[in-house]
């Protein structure tokens, strides 16, 4: 099992999620991230969608989070990232920060 993974993500926060300044409801955020899942399935570019949609500052860099090891991310995010194969994109992952799509880069 890998000690570290390299991943990018798209984060959609909602009103009341941790560290959020978003004004959208949880339901709106879920609907929006599900639309991004469809866009990706239809051939959309992950980095471009991250830059255009992510509420995380990493969005400016195509969602790139760099490399991280176990214990550095919240549990559900970490579990999903480590379970992915390189090049694979997760289903919607919910954490206290909102909804994520995670793409493993390495």
N, C-alpha and C positions, 0 to 999 in steps of 0.2 A: 504494500500500500504506500502511496506517495506521502512524503513528509510535508510537501507544499504543493499548492496548485497556483496557477495563474489564471485569473478570470476577469471578465468584464460583466457589467450588469446595467440594467435599466431599473430605476426605482421610481415608483409613483407613490408619493405620500398622500395622506388625506388628513382632513381636520381631525386632530386628536391623536394622530400617530406620533411616535417619539421624535422630538426635535423638529416637528413639522411647522412650516408656515403656510402650508397648502390650504386652500379654501374649498377644495372639492370634498364631497362626502366619500365615505368608504365605498359605497355602492358605485359612485361615479369612477373612482380610482380603479375598482375591479373591472368595470366595463371598459375603461380605457386600456388597461393592460391586456385584457382579452382581445381587444381590437389589434393591439401590437403583436400578439401571438399569431393572429390571422395574417397580418402583414408579413411577418417573418416567414410563415408557411408558404406564402405566395411569392417568396423570393426577395423580400425586403432585406436591406443591409443593416445588420445589427448595430454597427458603429454609428451609422447615420441616424438610425432611430433613437439611439441613446443620446446623441448630441441634440436632437430635436425635442426629445420628450422627457428625459430623466430629470428627476428632482435632486439627484446627487451631484455634487460638484464634479465628480468623475465624468459626468456626461459630456463636458467640454472636451474630453479626451476619448470620446467614443465609449465611455463607460469603463475604461481600463482601471482596474484596482491593483494591478501588479501581482506579485506573488505573495502568498500568505500561508501560514501554517495553522495547524489545529489550535484552537483556543483564541484565535485573533478575531474571529467574526462571531456573530450571534449564532446559536445552535442550528436553527433551521436553515439558515443561509449556508453555513459551513457544511452541514450534512449534504445539502443539495450540490454544492460545488464539488465536493470530494467524490460524490457518486457519479458525476458526469464523466464521459469519455472526452478526450481532447477534440474540440470542434463541435461538441454537442451543446445544445441549448436546453435549459430546464423548462419544465412547466412553470406556472405561476407559483412563487414561493412567498408566503406571508410571514413577516416578522413584525416586531413592535414598530419598525420604521415605515412599514407600508408593504406594497407588493413589488416583488422583484422578478425579473427574468435574468437568468445567469447564463453566461456562455463561457465554457472552459477553454482557455487558450493554451495552457501547458500544465 
